[in-house]
Amino acid sequence: VGLPASLVYNYGAAILRAVGDTKRPLYYLTVSGLVNVVLNVALVAGLRLSVAGVAIATVVSETISAALVLASLIASHGDVRFEPKKTRIERRSLSMILRIGIPAGLQSSMFSISNVLIQSAINSFGAAAIAGNTAAASIEGFATTVSNSISQAALTFSSQNMGAEKYARVRRVLRVCLAATFVGGLTLGLLIYTFGTPLLALFNTDPAVIASGLVRVRHNMPLYVLFCMQDTFVGQLRGVGYSLLPTITSLSGICLLRVVWLYTAFSASPTLDTLYLSYPFLGGDAFRARRLLRGRGAENAEGVNLSFSFCHDFVVPTCGVFHRLNPPQAATIENVPLSDGGFSFSGTEWRAKKTTLKQAAEACNMPVGTFYDKVRKFENTA
C-alpha cells in the first residue's frame, strides 16, 4: 500500500538532489521518521495493534514524505517545477531513464539474491551465527550510510557538470569523492574493527553471538574502504551516463564469484571464516571495471566521447578531453589541423556561448570530446 508513496518520494528527492538541493529531502525524511516513531508508540504500545500498527505507521509516514516532496516541486519556480496538468510521457527522457534505471535495479536485485544465498548458508550454523551476522550487518549499515552519501554526491555533481558541459570538473568530482571515501571508509572500518566487541554487545550480550559477529567484522572491516570506493565509482559512472557497466561488474563480482565460492570453497570447508571470505570479492569490482575499460572509449547519452584513464590501478571515468596520468599524452586526439579556419571559428563561437559544444563539434564533423580537446590545446599553444 505504501509503495506508490515511497516511489513518489524517492523520485522527487532524486530531482531535488539533481539540482543541488540535498537539504529539503533530508528535512522531509526527518519529519516522516519522527511521525513514524510517534505513530509506532501510539498504535503499538497504546492501542495494541501489533503488526498492523507498525504497518499503518509506515504507510502514513511514507505518504507524508511523498506529499511534502511533491508539494515542494509544485511550489518551485525553478527548472524543476512540477505542473500536474502538463504531465506527459516524453519518450526520449523515458528511454534515458530506463537505460540507466533498469541496469541499476538489476544490480540491486543481484545484491538481494547474493544475500539470500549467503544467509541460507549462515542459517546452517544455528541461532548464534544468525544473531551475530544480523548484529554485524546492522553495524555495517551505519557505516554504509557514509559511502552511499558520497556515491550520491559523485552521481549528482558528475551529471550536473555533464549537463552544463563543464567536463573538466567531472574528474575533479571523482578525485574529491574518492578522497572523502578513502578517509571515511578507512576510518570507519578501523573503528568498527577495533571496537567490534563492545559494539556487538549493544545488540546482544551472548558471548557466542558476539564471537560469530566478530568473524564477519574481522573479515569485512579491514577492506571496507574498497566497498566504499566501489560505491563511488558506480555513482560516477552512472553520473556520466554509464549504468550497464556497474551492473556487469556486479554480476561477475557478486552473483558469479560468490555463488561459485559458496559451491566450491565453502562446500570444501564449511566454516564461517570461509563463508565470509566471499565478501571481499565485492571490493574488486572497481578493478574489474578497470580491466573492462582499458583502452576503450564510448559515447554517453549526449554523444560526448568518454575515455578512461587510470591512476594507481583505479578506474577514472573522464571525458575524452582529458589526458592519461601515466603516460601524460592524450588518449583520443585525432589529427585535425589546429589552425583550420572553420575549427577556429567554431571554437570561438562556442567560447562566446553563441553555440553549444555539441553544435560546434558537429560543424567541424568531430566527436565532442575531440573537439573540446582541440580547443583547449589550441588555446594553450596560441
N, C-alpha and C positions, 0 to 999 in steps of 0.2 A: 504494500500500500504506500509506503514511504519512498519507494524507488523513484517515481517521477519527480518528487520534490528534491531528492538527492541529486538527480541528474541536472535539474534546473540550477541548483546552487553551484555544482561543480562547473557547469558550462559558463554561468555568469561570472563566477570567481576567476575562471581562466581568462575571460575577456578583460576584466579589470586588471588582472596582473599583466596582461599583454601590453597594456598602455602605461604600465609602470605604477599602478595603484595596488599596492600589496597590503595597505592598512585596512581598507574597508572590508575585504573578505575576512581578515582576522577578527575585526570587531564583530561582524555578523556571526561568525562561528563561535566567538566567545559568548555572545548573547544566547545563542541556541544551546550552547553547552550548559550555561547556568540554568536555563529553563528546563533542560533535560534532568539536571541534578535535582532541582526543586520538585518537579513532577514525579520523579522516581521515589523520592522520600514521601510525598503526599499520597501517591497511588499505591505504592507497595507497602510502606510502613504504616501509613494512615488508613487507607481503605482496604488493605489486604487483598489487592487484585493480583498479586503474584506476577506471573509471566505476562499476563495481559496488561498489567500496569506498566511494565517495562516497555512493552511494545507501543502502547499509547504514548508514553513519554517520548520515545524515539521518533515516532511519526510526527508528533506535534512540533518537536524541536527542529526536525528537518524541514517541515513546512514553513516555520518561522524564518529559518536561514534562507530558504528559497525566495520567500516573499520579500525579504529585505534586499537581497541582491537584485531581484527583478525590479523593485521599486527604484533602486539607485540607478539602474540602467534606463528606466523610463524617464526619470527626472534629469538625467545627464544632458548637458548641452554641448558635449564634445563630439568626437568622431564615432563614439560607440553608443550613441543614443538609440534606445530600443523603442520603436513605434509599432505597436501591435497591428494597427490597420495596414501597415505597409509590409507586413511579414510575408515572405515568399521564399521559395527554394531557388537559389542561384546555383546553376549546375556546376560552373567552374569551381566555385568555393566548396560546394559539397564534395566534388571529386577530390579536391586537395585535402579536405578534412578526412575523407575515407582513406585516402592514400597514406596519410600519416597515422590516423587513428586505428585502423584495422590491425596493422602490424604491432602497434603499441598494445592493443588489447590482447592480441595473441601472445605477446611476450609476457604480459601479466598472468595469463592463464597457464603459461609454462611454469611460472613460479608455484602456482597452486598445485599443479599436477606433481611437480617435483616434491613439494612439501607433503603431499598425501602419501607418496611412496616412502619418504623418509619417516614420516610419523607412524606409518604401519610397521616399519622396522623397529622404531623406538618402543612401540607398544609391546613388542615381544619380550622386553626386558622388565616389564612389571610396572607397578604403580609409582615406585620411587623414581624410576627413569622418566616416566611421563611427566610427573610433577616437576622434576628437576629441569627437564627440557622446556616446559612451559614457563617456569620462572626465569630461566636464562634468556629465552626468547623475548620475554617482557622487558628485561633489562636492555637487551639489544634494540628493542623497539624505541626506547628513549633516544639512544644514540643514532638510530636510523633517521630520526627527525632532522638531524643536522645535515646529513648527506642529501636527503630529499629536498630540503630547503635550498641548498646550494645548487642542486641539479635543476630545480625550477628557475633559479636565478640565471643559470647558464642558458637554459632554453629561452627564457623571456628576453634577456638582453641580446642574445645572438639573433633571434628572429626580428627584434626591433631594429637592430643595425643592418640586417639584411634588407628589411623593408625600406629603410631610409637610405640604402645604398652607401652606407658608411662601412665598407668592408674591412678597412684597416683596423676597426675596433673589434672585429669578430675574434681575432686571435688573442687580443688583449683580454677579452672577456674570459676566454678559456684559461689563460695564464693566471688571472686573478682568482677564478673559481677553483682551479687546481691547487693554488697556494692555500686558499681557505680550507679546502677539503683535506689537504695534507696535514695542516696544523690541527684542525678539528678532529679528523678521523684518528690521527696518531695519538692525540691527547686523550680522547675518549676511550680508545682501545686500550691504552696502557692503564688508565684509571680503573676501568672495569676489570681488566686482568689482575691488577694489584689488589683491588678491594672486592674481588668476586665473592669471597665467603660472607662478609657482612651484608653485602647487597642481596645475595640469595637468601640470607637469614630473614630479611624483611618479608619474604614471601612464605617461607616455610623453615621451621627450626629443626626439622628432622635431619640428622646427620647423613642419612642415606640419600635423601633428596638433594641436599647441598653438594654431596660428593658427585652425584650424577650431573647436576647443573654445572659444576666446575669443569667437567670433561668438555662440555660444549664451549664454555667461556675460554678455556685454555687453548682450544683449537681455533676458535674464530677471532678472538680479540687481538692477538699479535698481528694478524694480517687484515684487521678490519679496515685499515686505511685503503687497501686495494678495493674493497667493496664500495667505499665512498667515492673513489676515483672513477670506478666503473659507472656509477650513477651520474657523475659529472660528464663523462664522455657521452653517455646516452642522451643527456639533456642537450649537450652542444650539437650532437648530430641531428637530433630532431629539430633544433632551432634553425639549422641551415637547410632543412628540408629532407633529411635522411631519416627514415623510420624503419625501413626494411632491414638495413644493416644491423642495428642493435638486436632486432628480432632473430636474425640469422645467428649472431654470435651467442645469444642466449639459448637458442635451440641446441647449439652444439655444446655450450658450456653447462647449461642447466639440465636440459632434457637428456641429451645423449650421454655425456660423460657421467652424470650422476646415476642414471639408470644402469649404464654399463658397470659402474663402480659397485652398485648395490648387488648386482647379479654375478659379479666376479670376485673382487677383493673382499667385500663384506660376506659373501657366501663362504669364502675360504676361511675367513677369520671373523666370525660374528661377535664382535665386541663394540662397545660404544665408541672407543677410540677409532676403530676402523671406519665406523659409520660416519662420524663427524669429520673425518678426513676428506669427505666428499665436498664439504662446504668451500674450502679454499679454491676449488676449481672455478667458482664464480668470479673470483678476483682476477682470473686470467682473461676475462672477456675482452678487456681493452687491448691485450697483447694479441689476441686472435684477430681483432679488428685491424690491428696494425699490419698483420701479415696479409689479410684480405685486401687491404688498400694500397699496398706497396706499389708505387709506380703507376697508379691509376688516377684518372680524373673522371668526373661525371657532371651531368647537368642537373642543377637543382630545379625546383618548381618554377622559378622565374627565369630560367635559362642562363643562370650565372655559372660559369665553368668553375668547378671546385676541384682542387687537387689536394694532396695530403703530404704534409711534411712531418718529420719525426724528430723528437727531442728526447734523449735519454730513454729510448725504447717505448715512448708513449705516443699513441697516435694523436696528431694535432690536426683536426679538420680546419682548413683555411681556404680562402678564395684563391683562385689561380693567380692572383696578382702578387701573392707572397712568394718569398724565397725559401728554399730549404735551409735549415740551420747548419746542416752538415751534408754536403758542401754548401757554400753560400750562394751558388749560382741559381738563377730562376729555373723552375721546372717546366714551364709551359710557354715560353716565349717563342713566337714564330718570327720568321724572317720578313718582317714588314718594315719598309723604309720609314725611319722616324721623321725624315724631312718631307715626306709626301704632303702636298698641299691640302688634299682632301682630309687626310688624317689630322693635320694641324688645325684645320678649320673646325672639324667635328669636336676635337678636344677642347678648343677654345669655347665653342658653343655650349658644351657640357659644363665646363668650369664656370661659365657665366649663368648657368641654370636656365638657359634658353631651350634646352632639350634634355631628355632623360639619358641616363647612361646607356640603357638598352637601345634607344633610338640612335644615339651617336655611334654605338658599336655596329648596329645594322647598316648604317650609312656607309661604313668602311668595310662591310662584309667581313667582320671579325667577331670571334666569340667575345662576350662581355668581359670575362676575366683577362683575356689577352689585350683587349683594347685598354682597359684600366692600367694594366702593367706597362703598356707602351707609353701611355700619357705620363705616368709617374717617372719613367725612365727618361722620357724626352724633357720633362721639366728639370730633372736633376742634371742633365747634360747641357741644357741650354745656357 
